[in-house]
Amino acid sequence: MILPIDHIDLLVTAMRDWHLAKRAGTDEQSTAALVGAALRAANIASEQALGRAGRLDTAEVVKLSQESPTYVFTPVEAPYEPVDVLKAAHSAMGECALAPQWASSRLRDALDALAAAAAQRIPGYDTAAWVWERPEKITQAVGFAGGHTPLGMPGLVWVDAATLQECWDSAVAVVVSAAALADLDVSLPSRRNVYVLADGTLSDEQWTIVSGLGAVQIVDQDRALGWLAGVLERLDKYVPTTSG
């Protein structure tokens, strides 16, 4: 398929923002024009190879003949997610794969570098262990609400601060109410699968606490409790029925 201009704009914007231009053989100033145009040309060339191989129908061949190689870069101004960049890079690799000399091209190397940079920016990557080992003990998800139990979370075990500290590393997930963040031990290490229940905007102080917890997801109490219950149910399936 011919990738939409928005798709290429996302890749070029991330490449520019993450200072990967030289991977494509260009300097920072000319990244947008040269890399975007090169990607579009490679994409069209790949589709043309499909056409020559008889793998496009007549309507697709006609449409391809009308594609202009012109590319004008329009930066993506809205916030974008690393996972979108990662998937977009993989998609572009697939859709350019039949372009001449693609496999050994500097543009292919640039997309490889972009995909690696995106993967390293996905939430949770920085808290993952460099060398992975099976946990010695895995226990069910727990919640910490500082003395009260939020409604709508059946089956979740709510614990006090001392118990939370004991099972912080072993619990398959941790749910914390925004109101209880101030009572959380700030010395707890970063970890994944931490969910903060919020019924509004977090304060600056709360955001400071959240930033130290690891790969945290903020969950709207009014809209997303059902989603969170489903997540916890799936995670708890991996918890042994007995633990020593």
Residue, then its C-alpha position, 0 to 999 in steps of 0.5 A: m500500500i501507499l503510506p499516507i503522508d501523515h504516516i511519513d510525517l510522524l516518522v520524520t518528526a520523531m526522527r527529527d525530535w530524537h536526533l536520528a537524522k544522521r542515520a539517514g545520511t543527512d544533517e538535522q536541517s535537511t532531515a524533513a525534506l530528504v528523509g520524507a521524500a526518500l521514504r515516499a519514493a521507496n514506498i512507491a518503488s516497492e509498490q511498482a515492483l508489486g505491479r511488475a510482478g502482477r500482484l496488483d489488480t488493474a484499479e491498483v495499477v491505475k491508482l499507483s500511476q497517479e501517485s505523485p512522488t512529491y513530499v512536503f513535510t508537515p511536522v506533527e505538532a500534537p503529542y505522539e506515543p512511542v508505540d505509534v512510532l514503533k508500529a509506523a516504522h515497522s509498517a514502513m519497513g514492510e511497505c518499502a521492502l521491495a524497493p531497489q537496494w532497500a535491505s542495505s540502504r541507509l534509509r532502512d538503517a534509519l528506520d531500524a534506529l528509529a524503531a529501537a529509539a521508540a521501543q526504549r521510550i515505551p512506558g515501562y522500558d526504563t524500569a525493566a531489568w537488564v537481565w531478566e529472571r523469574p520472580e521468586k514469588i508472585t502474589q495477587a494484585v493489591g490495593f492501597a487506599g489509606g483507610h477506605t475502600p473505593l467502590g467498584m473493585p470487587g475481589l481486590v485485596w486492600v492493604d495497609a501501608a506496612t503490608l503494601q511495603e511487604c508485597w510491593d515487589s511480589a504483587v502482580a499489580v498495585v492499585v493506589s487511590a489518588a487520595a492515598l498517594a500522600d501516605l505512600d512510602v516514597s522510598l518504594p522502588s519503581r515497578r510496573n503494573v501500578y494503577v492510580l485511581a483518580d476522580g479528577t486532575l492530580s495535583d503537582e505534589q501527587w504527580t511528583i509522587v506518581s513519577g517515582l513509582g515507575a510505569v504508572q497508568i492513571v485510571d479514571q474512577d468514573r469511566a475506567l473501573g471496568w477496564l481496570a477490573g478486566v486487566l487485574e483479572r487477566l494478571d491474576k491468572y498468572v498468580p500461583t494458587t499456592s505460594g510458599 
